[in-house]
Amino acid sequence: RLSLLVENVLQISILEKGEFKLKIQTVDLHQLIEQAIANTKLQLEKRGGEIFTDLQAQTPEMEGDRVHLSNILFHLIDKAIKYTTEKPKIIIRTANEKDGVHLSIQDNGIGISKENQLKIFEPLFRVSTGNVHNVKGFGLGLNYVKAVIEKHGGTIHVESSIGKGSKFNI
């Protein structure tokens, strides 16, 4: 676990220094979403959850790094599954916009306070849940997600309320 933490910190350091290289190619966002859903299917079924899609983007193709884009989709879906006390219900939407594709991933999870929403993309930050962390992690995932999105020229922000879930907009 410590070795993995060190590796993750080194990767984040590379991202922050701008030494991060993308292997740009044309990718189909809808195809990546379907793969991410397939990769989380067992975890979702184990919790009795469901994923709904509303893939409205008429042009889902974009220039990007397939591996890193797949990782961010997997990471956001994984968080949506883990951070709910109920049966996970996740909605993934896409739509074309003037400058590209808008992607949102919405869940029915525990939510994030306004105060913590300002910090969740910082490295090593984890929302405090007292002495118990029911979900294992290092607090690096959302920092990675943000770094990858920004390296692709995009933005990410969250809308969330405690007890009402979260919606990540990319």
N, C-alpha and C positions, 0 to 999 in steps of 0.2 A: 504494500500500500504506500509506503514511504517512497519507494522507487518510482511508482507511478506518479506521485505528487511532484517529485523532482522533475520528472520528464514533462509533466504538464506545465510546470512553472517555466521550464526552459522553452517550451513551445510558445507560451504566451509572451515571453521575452522577445523571441524572434518576431512575433506578430507586431509587438509594440515598436520595435526598432525599424520596422519597414523592410525587413529582410525576408519577408514572406513572399514566396513565388507561387503564382497561380498558373495552372495549365489550362489556358482558356480554349474552349471549344463550344460549338453550338450544342445546347442541351435543351431538352423538353422538360419544363418544370412539372407538368402534369405527370409525366412518366416518373420523375424523381419522387413526386408525392406518393404515387402508387407503390413504388418500391419501398419507401419509408414506412408506409402503412403495412405492407407485407412483412417487413422486418420487425415490426412491433406487434404483430397479430397475436402471437402466443401470450405475450405479456398482457395485452389488452384483454384477451379472452379469460385469462387467469383471474382478472379483477372484475369480470362480467361487464366490461365496458363496450362502447361503440364509437366508431369514427364515422362522421358524415362528411361528405364532400359537396361543395358547390363550386365547381371549377368552370367559371364563366369566361376566363381569358380566351379570346378567340385566337390569339397568337401567343401560345405559351413558350415559344422558343426564345432563348436568350443566350448571350455569350457569358460563359462562366466556367468555373472549375467543378466538374461533375462530383468529384470525391468530397470536396469541402461543402458544396451545396447539399449533398446527400447527408453529410454529417450534421449540418445545422437543422435540417428537417427532422432527422432521427432524434436529435437532442431535444428539440422543442416538443415533439410528440411524447418522448420518454418522460419529460418533466410534467406534461399534462396528465399522464397516467399516474405517475408517482405522487404528485402533490394534490391528491383528492382523497377525502375520507369516504366518499360515496362511490358508486359505480361510475367510472370515467365516461364522460360524454364530450367528445372533441369534434369541433367543426372546423374544417379547413376550406378556405375560400380563395379563389383567385379572380382577378379582373384586370383587364388591360387599362393602362393609364397613358397619358401623353408621353411620359418618359420611360415606360417599361411596363412591368407587371407588378401588381399589388398582391401580396400574399398575407393572409391572416390565419392564425391558429388560435382558436378560442376553446377554453375548457370550463368545467364546472368545479374547479379545484378550490383550495382553501383561500386563494386570493393573496394579494400583496398590499401592505399598507402604503399610503402615499409617501411616507417618509422613506420606506425601503425601496420604493420604485426608483428613487434617485440613485440608489447604490447597487442594484442587482447586477449591473453590467461591469462593476469593478472587480478586478482579480481578487480571489480569496474571500469575497464577501458571501456570507450565507445568512439568510434571515434567521434571527434568533427564535428558537422554540423552547427556551429554557435549557435544562440540562440534557434533554433528550432530542436527538436527531433521528427521526424515524426513517429518513431518506439519507443514504450514504452519499458522500461527495466531498469535493474539495473547494467548491465555490469558484471554479474556473470555467464551467461550461458556458454560461451566458456571456462571459468576457470573450471567449473564443467565438461564439455566435456573432457577437457585435463586430469583432475584428474582421471576420470573414465577409460579413455583409458590407462593411465599410470599404474593404479592399475591392469589392465588386462595384463600388460606387453607389451603394444603397444606404438606406437608413433603417433603423429598428426602434420602435417604441412600444410601451406596454400601457394598456388600460386595465385597471384592476381595482377591485374592492374586496375587503376582507369578507370571506364567506360567500362571495358571489363569483369567484373564478377570475381568470385572466384572459386577455386577448393580446397576442403579440402581432403587431403590424409591421410588415416588411415591404 
